[in-house]
Amino acid sequence: MFWTEESLGEIRRCDLKGDGLKYIVSTLLFRPSFLAVHHGDKELFWVNAGLGKVERSDFDGNGRSDVWRHSRVAVGAFVAMEVHNVCYSS
């Protein structure tokens, strides 16, 4: 299970029993939201609202990179679609 702690600027995970808490991303993350999980590629995608960009990493937080960035546009929602390997934002 993955989730964001928006006020703390963190992305976390644990198993479905609530055990094994792990901090996935906790640096340079400002108001993370709209977390999407791409199970096929084992990647996470999220909106870093404070920096106006969409980012991604693997399930352990490695390989973090920008997917999309624009300082003048606020991303309101984000979805990673496994079927066609595309990303949508609104």
C-alpha positions in Angstrom: 0.0 0.0 0.0 1.4 3.4 -1.0 0.2 6.9 0.2 1.3 10.5 0.4 1.7 12.6 3.6 1.0 15.9 2.0 1.7 18.1 5.0 5.0 16.3 5.8 6.2 16.1 2.2 6.6 12.3 2.1 5.5 9.2 0.2 5.3 6.0 2.2 4.4 2.4 1.9 3.6 -0.6 4.1 2.0 -4.0 3.7 -1.7 -4.5 3.9 -1.5 -5.4 7.6 0.1 -2.0 8.3 3.6 -3.5 9.0 6.9 -2.7 7.3 6.5 1.0 7.1 9.0 2.5 4.6 9.6 6.1 3.5 9.8 6.0 -0.3 10.5 9.7 -1.0 11.0 12.4 1.6 13.4 15.0 0.1 12.5 17.9 -2.2 8.9 17.0 -2.0 6.4 19.8 -1.4 2.7 19.0 -1.1 2.8 15.5 -2.8 -0.6 14.4 -4.1 -2.4 12.3 -6.7 -0.2 9.2 -6.3 -0.6 6.7 -9.1 0.8 3.2 -9.1 1.9 1.5 -12.4 2.1 -2.2 -11.4 3.4 -3.4 -14.7 6.5 -1.3 -14.6 6.6 -1.2 -10.8 6.7 2.6 -10.8 5.1 5.4 -8.8 3.9 8.7 -10.3 2.9 11.7 -8.2 2.3 15.4 -8.4 4.9 17.5 -6.6 2.5 20.5 -6.3 4.9 22.8 -4.6 7.3 22.6 -7.5 4.6 22.3 -10.2 5.7 19.0 -11.7 4.9 15.3 -12.0 7.6 12.9 -10.9 8.2 9.2 -10.9 10.3 6.5 -9.2 10.4 2.8 -8.7 8.6 1.2 -5.7 11.7 1.8 -3.5 12.1 5.5 -4.4 15.1 4.8 -6.8 15.4 6.3 -10.2 13.4 9.4 -9.3 12.9 11.8 -12.3 10.6 14.5 -13.7 7.9 13.4 -16.0 6.4 16.8 -16.7 7.1 20.3 -15.3 5.5 23.7 -15.8 5.7 26.5 -13.2 2.6 28.2 -14.4 0.2 25.3 -14.5 -1.1 23.5 -11.4 -1.7 19.8 -12.0 -5.1 18.8 -10.5 -5.1 15.1 -11.1 -2.9 12.4 -12.5 -3.5 8.9 -13.7 -1.0 6.4 -15.1 -2.7 3.9 -17.4 -1.2 0.5 -17.8 -3.2 -0.5 -20.8 -1.7 1.9 -23.3 1.4 3.1 -21.3 0.2 6.7 -21.2 -0.3 9.3 -18.5 -3.2 11.8 -18.2 -3.4 14.9 -16.1 -6.0 17.6 -15.6 
